[in-house]
């Protein structure tokens, strides 16, 4: 779960770099669309982790640990970025 999440965060960062360096309006539109798509994927992973943690995590400690690691990764990543921009 954490690896998939890290991949999405990297994809978002790459789309943001593409947006900042875009030279044409088409490239800007494509980068914004990619950023929105990846943001939705990240939000789904965060929600999935939160749903698991709200349930009975004691029976699946490894999965609970992965959910916590994913949320920790997200919090660190979004904080260092300063938000979704």
C-alpha positions as CSV (number, residue, x, y, z in Angstrom):
1,X,0.0,0.0,0.0
2,X,2.8,2.4,0.9
3,X,4.7,1.7,-2.3
4,X,1.6,2.4,-4.4
5,X,1.1,5.6,-2.4
6,X,4.7,6.7,-2.9
7,X,4.3,6.1,-6.6
8,X,1.2,8.3,-6.8
9,X,3.0,11.1,-4.8
10,X,5.9,10.9,-7.3
11,X,3.5,11.0,-10.2
12,X,1.8,14.1,-8.8
13,X,5.1,15.8,-8.2
14,X,6.1,15.0,-11.8
15,X,2.8,16.4,-13.2
16,X,3.4,19.6,-11.1
17,X,6.8,20.0,-12.5
18,X,5.4,19.5,-16.0
19,X,2.8,22.1,-15.3
20,X,5.4,24.6,-14.1
21,X,7.5,24.1,-17.2
22,X,4.7,23.9,-19.8
23,X,5.1,26.1,-22.8
24,X,1.7,25.6,-24.5
25,X,-1.8,25.8,-23.3
26,X,-2.3,22.2,-24.3
27,X,0.6,21.1,-22.1
28,X,-0.9,23.1,-19.2
29,X,-4.3,21.5,-19.7
30,X,-2.7,18.0,-19.8
31,X,-0.6,18.6,-16.7
32,X,-3.6,19.9,-14.8
33,X,-5.7,16.9,-15.8
34,X,-2.9,14.6,-14.7
35,X,-2.6,16.4,-11.4
36,X,-6.3,16.1,-10.7
37,X,-6.3,12.4,-11.7
38,X,-3.4,11.6,-9.4
39,X,-4.9,13.7,-6.6
40,X,-8.1,11.7,-6.8
41,X,-6.1,8.4,-6.7
42,X,-4.2,9.7,-3.6
43,X,-7.4,10.7,-1.9
44,X,-8.8,7.2,-2.5
45,X,-5.8,5.6,-1.0
46,X,-6.0,7.9,2.1
47,X,-9.7,7.2,2.5
48,X,-9.0,3.5,2.2
49,X,-6.4,3.7,4.9
50,X,-8.7,5.7,7.1
51,X,-11.6,3.3,6.7
52,X,-9.4,0.4,7.7
53,X,-8.1,2.2,10.8
54,X,-11.7,3.0,11.8
55,X,-12.4,-0.7,11.8
56,X,-11.0,-3.6,13.8
57,X,-7.3,-3.3,13.2
58,X,-6.2,-5.7,15.9
59,X,-6.9,-8.8,13.7
60,X,-4.6,-7.6,10.9
61,X,-1.7,-5.8,12.5
62,X,0.5,-5.8,9.4
63,X,-2.3,-4.2,7.4
64,X,-2.9,-1.7,10.1
65,X,0.8,-0.8,10.2
66,X,0.8,-0.4,6.4
67,X,-2.3,2.0,6.7
68,X,-0.5,4.0,9.3
69,X,2.7,4.2,7.2
70,X,0.7,5.3,4.2
71,X,-1.0,8.1,6.2
72,X,2.3,9.1,7.7
73,X,3.9,9.2,4.3
74,X,1.0,11.3,3.0
75,X,1.1,13.8,5.9
76,X,4.9,14.3,5.4
77,X,4.6,14.6,1.6
78,X,1.7,17.0,1.6
79,X,3.3,19.1,4.4
80,X,6.6,19.5,2.6
81,X,4.8,20.4,-0.6
82,X,2.7,23.1,1.2
83,X,-0.6,21.6,-0.1
84,X,-1.9,20.5,-3.4
85,X,-0.5,23.3,-5.5
